[in-house]
Each structure stands twice: as structure tokens, then as C-alpha cells.
Amino acid sequence: MQILYFAWIRERIGLPKEQVRTDATTVNELVAELAAREERYALAFSDLKAIRVALDQELSDFDAPLDGVREVAFFPPMTGG
């Protein structure tokens, strides 16, 4: 599964994207796996209220299933202007 990181999430993790193998069945489980990897991931995912997620380029929720998903993107909320 391709994981994309944007803005300050990318800066904290130090990667724009990565390919991961996971047993996670939901976004929440994926986040828990990533956060358990090392401190930079834990720091990036420490406040999920400040993060949005898209599954295959569709906005989603953290309790959404990952079955069949090929791409997960994490990014901060966007403001218009």
C-alpha cells in the first residue's frame, strides 16, 4: 500500500511517501502500526484531530476499512482563501 504524507506530517516523518505492508483493516489500525514504528511517526500522529485522510484520493474517516485500498494520504486540514 502506498502511503503519502503532506505538509508538516511529511516534515515530521521525513518522507513524502512510502510503500508499506500492513495487516491493518482500518485507517485507525494503520495509524497505530505506523505510530508504533518509531518516535517520528508517533509525533506525526499524536493528534488525529489535526489530520485528514484520503483513501484512493477520496476523503475518508479514520474508522474506514482498508480492504482494496491502494493509496492512503495523510494531510492537515485545508483552508480556503
C-alpha positions in Angstrom: 0.0 0.0 0.0 1.3 3.5 -0.9 1.3 6.0 2.0 1.6 9.7 1.2 2.4 12.4 3.7 1.9 16.1 3.2 2.9 19.4 4.8 4.0 19.2 8.5 3.2 15.5 8.6 5.8 14.9 5.9 8.3 17.1 7.7 7.9 15.2 11.0 8.2 11.8 9.4 10.9 12.9 6.9 9.4 11.1 3.9 6.9 12.3 1.2 5.7 8.7 0.6 6.5 5.1 1.3 5.3 1.6 0.4 4.1 -0.4 3.4 2.9 -3.9 4.0 0.2 -3.9 6.7 -2.3 -6.2 8.4 -4.4 -3.2 9.4 -8.1 -3.4 8.5 -8.9 0.2 9.2 -7.2 3.6 8.9 -7.0 3.7 12.8 -5.2 0.4 12.8 -2.8 1.6 10.2 -2.1 4.8 12.1 -1.4 2.7 15.3 1.0 0.5 13.3 2.8 3.5 11.9 3.0 5.3 15.3 4.5 2.2 16.9 7.4 2.2 14.4 9.4 5.0 15.9 9.1 8.3 17.6 8.9 10.5 14.4 5.7 8.6 13.4 4.3 8.8 16.9 4.9 12.5 16.9 3.3 13.0 13.5 0.2 11.0 14.5 -0.1 12.3 18.1 -3.2 14.4 17.4 -5.5 12.9 14.9 -7.9 15.8 15.2 -5.3 17.8 13.3 -5.0 15.3 10.4 -7.3 14.4 7.5 -7.1 11.2 5.5 -7.9 10.2 1.9 -8.2 6.7 0.6 -7.5 6.4 -3.1 -7.9 10.2 -3.4 -11.3 10.2 -1.6 -11.7 12.0 1.7 -12.4 9.4 4.4 -12.7 8.8 8.1 -10.2 7.1 10.4 -12.6 4.2 11.0 -12.9 3.4 7.3 -11.9 0.0 6.1 -8.7 -0.5 4.1 -9.9 -3.5 2.1 -8.9 -2.9 -1.5 -7.3 0.5 -0.8 -4.1 1.1 -2.8 -3.2 4.6 -1.6 -3.6 6.4 1.8 -2.8 10.1 2.1 -2.4 12.0 5.4 -2.6 15.8 5.4 -3.6 18.7 7.6 -7.0 20.3 7.2 -7.0 22.8 4.4 -8.5 26.3 4.5 -9.9 28.2 1.5 -9.0 31.7 0.6 
